[in-house]
């Protein structure tokens, strides 16, 4: 089975924060977990894909780039997006189809926006998804803490399905590239 690690908006200014935005919850843990899962993806011969949001730092400079402490493999594919949805207006779907990807492991920022949208869009586009429960983050909203938002989405997206494909939530220390979706079909 062909698989891919999809790391969404793990950008310097989004993770660390800047004058306009607060940094994300447990940012050091997030960066460490992303690096751990990148190593697992390499070991599993999975494709590695980074998505960058052009709204971060107006799409330029060091703040726009993938976080400085994340090890980006030279073989990684990188797509830039202009919408919340990583599939909208990008070559992501085409790349996944060309590489016959069936299973996506998803990590990154921000939980309630780009992560939630990617998980749901992937399932309707015929991909099984593993959301890394300790591999996505956000900042506090006006009504919920970042921790509450992450916990809520882990609960809501575990078992989210669109008839043929669905998502499960697993953590960094698990065998993320040994999919468990068939146990639930």
N, C-alpha and C positions, 0 to 999 in steps of 0.2 A: 504494500500500500504506500502510495506517495503522500508525503506529509509536508507541512510547512509551519514554521514559527512566524507568526504575524505580530510585530511589535509596533504599536500605534502611538504616535505623538510622544515618544520618550525623548523630548527635546529639552535642551538646556534651560531655557527660560520658563518653560511650562513646569518642569520638575522643581527647579530651584525658586521660581517666582521672580518677579521684577517689580517695577514701580506700579504697574497696572494690576498685576495678579499675585495672589498668594501662592507659595509653593505647595506641593502636594503632601498629603499625610504619609508619614514613614518613608520619606524619600530615599534614605540610605538603604533601607531594607528593599525597596522597590528596585533600585539600581543593582544591588547585589543579586537579587532573585532573577532579574533579567539576564545578568551575566551567567548565572548558573544554568539557566534554561538554554541560553545560546550554546553553552558547552554540550548540553544534552542533545540539542538539535544537531550539532556537528557530529557527535558520536552516532546518532541515529540516521545520518545522511539525509536529514530533512532540509528543505530549502529554508532560507532565512530572508524575511522581508521586513523592511522598515517603511513605515508610512510617516511622512512629515506634514504637518498642517501649515499652510502658507500664511495663516493668520498669526502664527507665533512669530514675534519680532519682525512683523511685516515681511516675512520670508527671506530675510537676509541676516548675515553676520553670525557670530558665535552663538547667540541666543536661539537662533533658528535650527542649529545643527543638533544631531543626536547628542544626548548628554555626554559630556567629556569623559565620564568614568565608565561608560558602556563600551564594551569591546565589539566594534562593528567589523565582522569578517569581511575580507576583501571580496568575497564571492556573494555578499548580500545584495539583494535587489532593493532599490530605494525608489519609492513613488511619492510624489507630492500631491496633496489634495487641497481643494478649496472649500469642501463641505464637511459636515460632521461625519458623513458616511464615507468610509474608505473606498467603497466600490464606485461611488458616484464621480464621474468625470476623470477616472484614473484607468490605467491599464491593468489594475489588479486582477479583475475577473479573467481577462485574456491570459495573463501570466499563469494564473492557477489552472486554467483549462489546458493551456499548452503543456504544462508540466504534469498534467493528469493528477493534480492534488485532490485527495478525497477527505483528508483530515487536517483541520487547522487548529493549532495551539495559539491562543490569543493572550497578549499581555499589553500593558501600557497605560495611557491616560486619555482622557479623564473618564472615570467609571460610568457616570450617568449619561454621558454624551457619546463620545466616539467608541468606547468599548461596548456599551449596550447596543448601539446601532450596528456595529460590526458583527457581533454575535448573532443578532436576529437576522440581519441581511444574509450572512453566510448560510444559516440553516435553510432559508428559502431559496438559496442558490445551490442547493444540493451538496453542502459540505457538512460533515459532522464536526463539531467544535468542542475543544477542551479549553475552557476559560481557566487560566491560572489564578486561583482564588486569592493567593498572596502575591500576585504579580500584576495587579492593577491598582490605581490610586486616583484620588481626587483631592480637592480642598473643601473646606466647610461651605455649606450653602447658608442661606438666611434662616432655614428652619431645621436642617439636619447637620450633624457633624460628618466629617469625611469618613470616619470609622463607621457610622451608621449607614451611610450611602454604600460603602463597599460591602458591608454585611448584608444589606437589603438586596443588592444586585447578585451577590453570590447565592443567596436563597432563591431569588426569583429566576435566575438563569440556569440553575441546576435542574436539568430535566426539561428545559424549554424545548418544545419541538414544533416542527412544521411538517407533520405526517411522516415523511421519509427520513429526515435528518433532524438531529437535535444536539443540544449542548449539555455537557456535564462540567462540573466545577471540581478541580483537583488542585493540590498545592505543589509547590516547587519540589519538595522532597519525594514526590511520587514519580512513577515511570510514565511520564506524560506522553511519550512517543510509543507507548503500547496502549492503543485506544481500548476503552472498555465499553464503548457504545453498544456492541452486539450483545452484551449481557442483558441489556434492557429492551431489546427488540422483541 
